[in-house]
Amino acid sequence: MRIQKYISQCGVCSRREAERKISNGAVTVNGEPARIGQDIDESKDAVCVDGTLLRGITDEKVVLALNKPKGFLCTNSDPFDGGRTVFDLLSPPYSEMKLFCCGRLDRNSQGLLILTNDGDLSNRITHPSSGVIKRYRVELNRALDPKVASVLLRGVESEGEKLRAYRIIPDSKGAPERAEVWLKQGRKREIRRMFEVMGYFVKRLKRFQIGSFEMRRIPEGSYRVLGESDIGKLLRNPA
């Protein structure tokens, strides 16, 4: 099994985060630095992450849908500035589990966030090859020019990355500074960065849907456990 997959199935973090930890030298196999893509035998090899020996693949899979408030960080690490993390919002038994964020929202963004210890599910939702659509409500500092929206649908460059909206829908109530943005990929601060390239500032950003699962009746700062039906919706795009 590839080491990043093993780490994610142990409920430590997502595959992408596992790759970052490996690159940073935080992962060892039998006392030697690990390599991305390295094959390991989970029954024989001793894999340590951040100095902790992994105990094996997590059998109990948990998936939570959380309504993230502004001001909370999507990190399993202790924030340098003493800020609060989304895991501070969890109650037992979930607060005692090794859950991680399936895709992230920055500190100033809010809305639907999936927390899980299922690395395979996280990879299927977040990897660009899966094409799972994420829907956001955006409020800008000024009216959105339709020509700007057309540019963002074609894609813009930022910090050496191609950022592209899959769909942009004007506000249904006619507010010119508001729009709905669909993404098929999830680069860091992607929506904020793409609008910044075009000279805009995002005042408010809220994710409300992943795949066909729309966040409903989850108060801000609260969460609920998802069953098989809802998990299936996460992987199925809207018609």
Contacts in CASP RR format, 6 or more apart in sequence:
PFRMAT RR
TARGET T0000
AUTHOR 0000-0000-0000
METHOD contacts of the structure
MODEL  1
MRIQKYISQCGVCSRREAERKISNGAVTVNGEPARIGQDIDESKDAVCVD
GTLLRGITDEKVVLALNKPKGFLCTNSDPFDGGRTVFDLLSPPYSEMKLF
CCGRLDRNSQGLLILTNDGDLSNRITHPSSGVIKRYRVELNRALDPKVAS
VLLRGVESEGEKLRAYRIIPDSKGAPERAEVWLKQGRKREIRRMFEVMGY
FVKRLKRFQIGSFEMRRIPEGSYRVLGESDIGKLLRNPA
1 39 0 8 1.000
1 40 0 8 1.000
1 41 0 8 1.000
1 42 0 8 1.000
2 37 0 8 1.000
2 38 0 8 1.000
2 39 0 8 1.000
2 40 0 8 1.000
3 18 0 8 1.000
3 22 0 8 1.000
3 27 0 8 1.000
3 29 0 8 1.000
3 34 0 8 1.000
3 35 0 8 1.000
3 36 0 8 1.000
3 37 0 8 1.000
3 38 0 8 1.000
3 39 0 8 1.000
3 40 0 8 1.000
3 47 0 8 1.000
4 15 0 8 1.000
4 18 0 8 1.000
4 19 0 8 1.000
4 22 0 8 1.000
4 36 0 8 1.000
4 37 0 8 1.000
5 15 0 8 1.000
5 119 0 8 1.000
5 120 0 8 1.000
6 40 0 8 1.000
6 42 0 8 1.000
6 47 0 8 1.000
6 54 0 8 1.000
6 57 0 8 1.000
7 13 0 8 1.000
7 15 0 8 1.000
7 18 0 8 1.000
7 21 0 8 1.000
7 27 0 8 1.000
7 47 0 8 1.000
7 49 0 8 1.000
7 54 0 8 1.000
8 14 0 8 1.000
8 15 0 8 1.000
8 18 0 8 1.000
8 119 0 8 1.000
8 120 0 8 1.000
8 122 0 8 1.000
8 123 0 8 1.000
9 57 0 8 1.000
9 58 0 8 1.000
9 119 0 8 1.000
9 120 0 8 1.000
10 54 0 8 1.000
10 55 0 8 1.000
10 56 0 8 1.000
10 57 0 8 1.000
10 58 0 8 1.000
10 98 0 8 1.000
11 58 0 8 1.000
11 98 0 8 1.000
11 99 0 8 1.000
11 100 0 8 1.000
11 117 0 8 1.000
11 118 0 8 1.000
11 119 0 8 1.000
12 18 0 8 1.000
12 49 0 8 1.000
12 54 0 8 1.000
12 98 0 8 1.000
12 100 0 8 1.000
13 21 0 8 1.000
13 49 0 8 1.000
13 76 0 8 1.000
13 100 0 8 1.000
14 100 0 8 1.000
14 101 0 8 1.000
14 102 0 8 1.000
14 103 0 8 1.000
14 119 0 8 1.000
14 122 0 8 1.000
14 123 0 8 1.000
14 126 0 8 1.000
15 119 0 8 1.000
15 122 0 8 1.000
15 123 0 8 1.000
16 123 0 8 1.000
16 126 0 8 1.000
17 100 0 8 1.000
18 27 0 8 1.000
18 49 0 8 1.000
19 36 0 8 1.000
21 27 0 8 1.000
21 49 0 8 1.000
21 50 0 8 1.000
22 34 0 8 1.000
22 35 0 8 1.000
22 36 0 8 1.000
23 36 0 8 1.000
25 33 0 8 1.000
25 34 0 8 1.000
26 49 0 8 1.000
26 50 0 8 1.000
26 51 0 8 1.000
27 33 0 8 1.000
27 34 0 8 1.000
27 47 0 8 1.000
27 48 0 8 1.000
27 49 0 8 1.000
28 34 0 8 1.000
28 47 0 8 1.000
28 48 0 8 1.000
28 51 0 8 1.000
29 38 0 8 1.000
29 40 0 8 1.000
29 45 0 8 1.000
29 46 0 8 1.000
29 47 0 8 1.000
30 45 0 8 1.000
30 46 0 8 1.000
31 46 0 8 1.000
31 48 0 8 1.000
34 47 0 8 1.000
40 47 0 8 1.000
42 56 0 8 1.000
42 57 0 8 1.000
46 53 0 8 1.000
47 53 0 8 1.000
47 54 0 8 1.000
48 54 0 8 1.000
58 98 0 8 1.000
58 117 0 8 1.000
60 117 0 8 1.000
61 116 0 8 1.000
61 117 0 8 1.000
61 118 0 8 1.000
61 121 0 8 1.000
62 94 0 8 1.000
62 97 0 8 1.000
62 99 0 8 1.000
62 115 0 8 1.000
62 116 0 8 1.000
62 117 0 8 1.000
62 118 0 8 1.000
62 225 0 8 1.000
63 114 0 8 1.000
63 115 0 8 1.000
63 116 0 8 1.000
63 118 0 8 1.000
63 121 0 8 1.000
63 225 0 8 1.000
63 226 0 8 1.000
63 227 0 8 1.000
63 230 0 8 1.000
63 231 0 8 1.000
64 90 0 8 1.000
64 94 0 8 1.000
64 99 0 8 1.000
64 114 0 8 1.000
64 115 0 8 1.000
64 116 0 8 1.000
64 223 0 8 1.000
64 224 0 8 1.000
64 225 0 8 1.000
64 226 0 8 1.000
65 112 0 8 1.000
65 113 0 8 1.000
65 114 0 8 1.000
65 213 0 8 1.000
65 215 0 8 1.000
65 218 0 8 1.000
65 223 0 8 1.000
65 224 0 8 1.000
65 226 0 8 1.000
65 230 0 8 1.000
66 86 0 8 1.000
66 89 0 8 1.000
66 112 0 8 1.000
66 113 0 8 1.000
66 114 0 8 1.000
66 115 0 8 1.000
66 218 0 8 1.000
66 221 0 8 1.000
66 222 0 8 1.000
66 223 0 8 1.000
67 110 0 8 1.000
67 111 0 8 1.000
67 112 0 8 1.000
67 113 0 8 1.000
67 215 0 8 1.000
67 218 0 8 1.000
67 219 0 8 1.000
67 220 0 8 1.000
67 221 0 8 1.000
67 222 0 8 1.000
67 223 0 8 1.000
68 74 0 8 1.000
68 86 0 8 1.000
68 105 0 8 1.000
68 109 0 8 1.000
68 110 0 8 1.000
68 111 0 8 1.000
68 112 0 8 1.000
68 113 0 8 1.000
68 221 0 8 1.000
69 110 0 8 1.000
69 220 0 8 1.000
69 221 0 8 1.000
70 107 0 8 1.000
70 108 0 8 1.000
70 109 0 8 1.000
70 110 0 8 1.000
71 84 0 8 1.000
71 107 0 8 1.000
71 108 0 8 1.000
72 84 0 8 1.000
72 85 0 8 1.000
72 86 0 8 1.000
72 88 0 8 1.000
72 89 0 8 1.000
72 107 0 8 1.000
73 79 0 8 1.000
73 83 0 8 1.000
73 84 0 8 1.000
73 85 0 8 1.000
73 86 0 8 1.000
73 107 0 8 1.000
74 85 0 8 1.000
74 86 0 8 1.000
74 101 0 8 1.000
74 103 0 8 1.000
74 104 0 8 1.000
74 105 0 8 1.000
74 106 0 8 1.000
74 113 0 8 1.000
75 85 0 8 1.000
75 101 0 8 1.000
76 85 0 8 1.000
76 87 0 8 1.000
76 100 0 8 1.000
76 101 0 8 1.000
79 85 0 8 1.000
86 101 0 8 1.000
86 113 0 8 1.000
86 115 0 8 1.000
87 95 0 8 1.000
87 99 0 8 1.000
87 115 0 8 1.000
89 221 0 8 1.000
89 222 0 8 1.000
89 223 0 8 1.000
90 99 0 8 1.000
90 115 0 8 1.000
90 223 0 8 1.000
94 115 0 8 1.000
94 223 0 8 1.000
97 117 0 8 1.000
98 117 0 8 1.000
99 115 0 8 1.000
99 116 0 8 1.000
99 117 0 8 1.000
100 115 0 8 1.000
100 116 0 8 1.000
100 117 0 8 1.000
100 122 0 8 1.000
101 113 0 8 1.000
101 114 0 8 1.000
101 115 0 8 1.000
102 113 0 8 1.000
102 114 0 8 1.000
102 115 0 8 1.000
102 116 0 8 1.000
102 121 0 8 1.000
102 122 0 8 1.000
102 125 0 8 1.000
102 126 0 8 1.000
103 113 0 8 1.000
103 114 0 8 1.000
103 122 0 8 1.000
103 125 0 8 1.000
103 126 0 8 1.000
103 186 0 8 1.000
104 113 0 8 1.000
104 188 0 8 1.000
105 111 0 8 1.000
105 113 0 8 1.000
105 205 0 8 1.000
105 207 0 8 1.000
106 189 0 8 1.000
106 192 0 8 1.000
108 205 0 8 1.000
109 205 0 8 1.000
109 206 0 8 1.000
109 207 0 8 1.000
110 205 0 8 1.000
110 206 0 8 1.000
110 207 0 8 1.000
110 220 0 8 1.000
111 206 0 8 1.000
111 207 0 8 1.000
111 208 0 8 1.000
111 215 0 8 1.000
111 220 0 8 1.000
112 207 0 8 1.000
112 208 0 8 1.000
112 209 0 8 1.000
112 210 0 8 1.000
112 213 0 8 1.000
112 215 0 8 1.000
113 207 0 8 1.000
114 122 0 8 1.000
114 125 0 8 1.000
114 210 0 8 1.000
114 226 0 8 1.000
114 234 0 8 1.000
115 223 0 8 1.000
116 122 0 8 1.000
121 231 0 8 1.000
121 234 0 8 1.000
123 130 0 8 1.000
124 130 0 8 1.000
124 132 0 8 1.000
124 235 0 8 1.000
125 132 0 8 1.000
125 210 0 8 1.000
125 234 0 8 1.000
125 235 0 8 1.000
126 132 0 8 1.000
126 186 0 8 1.000
128 184 0 8 1.000
128 185 0 8 1.000
128 186 0 8 1.000
130 235 0 8 1.000
131 184 0 8 1.000
131 185 0 8 1.000
131 237 0 8 1.000
132 184 0 8 1.000
132 210 0 8 1.000
132 211 0 8 1.000
132 234 0 8 1.000
132 235 0 8 1.000
132 237 0 8 1.000
133 166 0 8 1.000
133 182 0 8 1.000
133 183 0 8 1.000
133 184 0 8 1.000
133 209 0 8 1.000
133 210 0 8 1.000
133 211 0 8 1.000
133 237 0 8 1.000
133 238 0 8 1.000
134 182 0 8 1.000
134 183 0 8 1.000
134 184 0 8 1.000
134 186 0 8 1.000
134 207 0 8 1.000
134 209 0 8 1.000
134 210 0 8 1.000
134 211 0 8 1.000
135 180 0 8 1.000
135 181 0 8 1.000
135 182 0 8 1.000
135 207 0 8 1.000
135 208 0 8 1.000
135 209 0 8 1.000
135 210 0 8 1.000
135 211 0 8 1.000
135 238 0 8 1.000
136 180 0 8 1.000
136 181 0 8 1.000
136 182 0 8 1.000
136 183 0 8 1.000
136 191 0 8 1.000
136 205 0 8 1.000
136 206 0 8 1.000
136 207 0 8 1.000
136 208 0 8 1.000
137 178 0 8 1.000
137 179 0 8 1.000
137 180 0 8 1.000
137 204 0 8 1.000
137 205 0 8 1.000
137 206 0 8 1.000
137 208 0 8 1.000
138 178 0 8 1.000
138 179 0 8 1.000
138 180 0 8 1.000
138 181 0 8 1.000
138 191 0 8 1.000
138 195 0 8 1.000
138 202 0 8 1.000
138 204 0 8 1.000
138 205 0 8 1.000
139 177 0 8 1.000
139 178 0 8 1.000
139 202 0 8 1.000
139 203 0 8 1.000
139 204 0 8 1.000
139 205 0 8 1.000
140 177 0 8 1.000
140 178 0 8 1.000
140 179 0 8 1.000
140 195 0 8 1.000
140 200 0 8 1.000
140 201 0 8 1.000
140 202 0 8 1.000
140 203 0 8 1.000
141 177 0 8 1.000
141 200 0 8 1.000
141 201 0 8 1.000
141 202 0 8 1.000
141 203 0 8 1.000
142 177 0 8 1.000
142 200 0 8 1.000
143 176 0 8 1.000
143 177 0 8 1.000
144 168 0 8 1.000
144 170 0 8 1.000
144 176 0 8 1.000
144 177 0 8 1.000
144 178 0 8 1.000
144 179 0 8 1.000
144 200 0 8 1.000
148 198 0 8 1.000
148 200 0 8 1.000
149 165 0 8 1.000
149 168 0 8 1.000
149 179 0 8 1.000
151 198 0 8 1.000
152 163 0 8 1.000
152 164 0 8 1.000
152 165 0 8 1.000
152 168 0 8 1.000
152 194 0 8 1.000
152 195 0 8 1.000
152 198 0 8 1.000
153 164 0 8 1.000
153 165 0 8 1.000
153 166 0 8 1.000
153 167 0 8 1.000
153 168 0 8 1.000
154 164 0 8 1.000
155 162 0 8 1.000
155 163 0 8 1.000
155 164 0 8 1.000
155 165 0 8 1.000
155 194 0 8 1.000
156 162 0 8 1.000
156 163 0 8 1.000
156 164 0 8 1.000
156 194 0 8 1.000
156 197 0 8 1.000
156 198 0 8 1.000
157 163 0 8 1.000
157 197 0 8 1.000
158 193 0 8 1.000
158 194 0 8 1.000
158 196 0 8 1.000
158 197 0 8 1.000
159 193 0 8 1.000
161 187 0 8 1.000
163 187 0 8 1.000
163 190 0 8 1.000
163 193 0 8 1.000
163 194 0 8 1.000
163 197 0 8 1.000
164 185 0 8 1.000
164 194 0 8 1.000
165 181 0 8 1.000
165 182 0 8 1.000
165 183 0 8 1.000
165 191 0 8 1.000
165 194 0 8 1.000
166 182 0 8 1.000
166 183 0 8 1.000
166 184 0 8 1.000
167 180 0 8 1.000
167 181 0 8 1.000
167 182 0 8 1.000
168 179 0 8 1.000
168 180 0 8 1.000
168 181 0 8 1.000
168 182 0 8 1.000
169 179 0 8 1.000
169 180 0 8 1.000
169 181 0 8 1.000
169 182 0 8 1.000
170 176 0 8 1.000
170 179 0 8 1.000
171 178 0 8 1.000
171 179 0 8 1.000
171 180 0 8 1.000
181 191 0 8 1.000
183 190 0 8 1.000
183 191 0 8 1.000
187 193 0 8 1.000
191 202 0 8 1.000
191 205 0 8 1.000
192 202 0 8 1.000
192 205 0 8 1.000
195 201 0 8 1.000
195 202 0 8 1.000
196 202 0 8 1.000
207 215 0 8 1.000
208 214 0 8 1.000
208 215 0 8 1.000
209 215 0 8 1.000
209 238 0 8 1.000
210 234 0 8 1.000
211 233 0 8 1.000
211 234 0 8 1.000
211 235 0 8 1.000
211 236 0 8 1.000
211 237 0 8 1.000
211 238 0 8 1.000
212 233 0 8 1.000
212 234 0 8 1.000
212 236 0 8 1.000
212 237 0 8 1.000
212 238 0 8 1.000
213 226 0 8 1.000
213 230 0 8 1.000
213 232 0 8 1.000
213 233 0 8 1.000
213 234 0 8 1.000
218 224 0 8 1.000
226 234 0 8 1.000
END
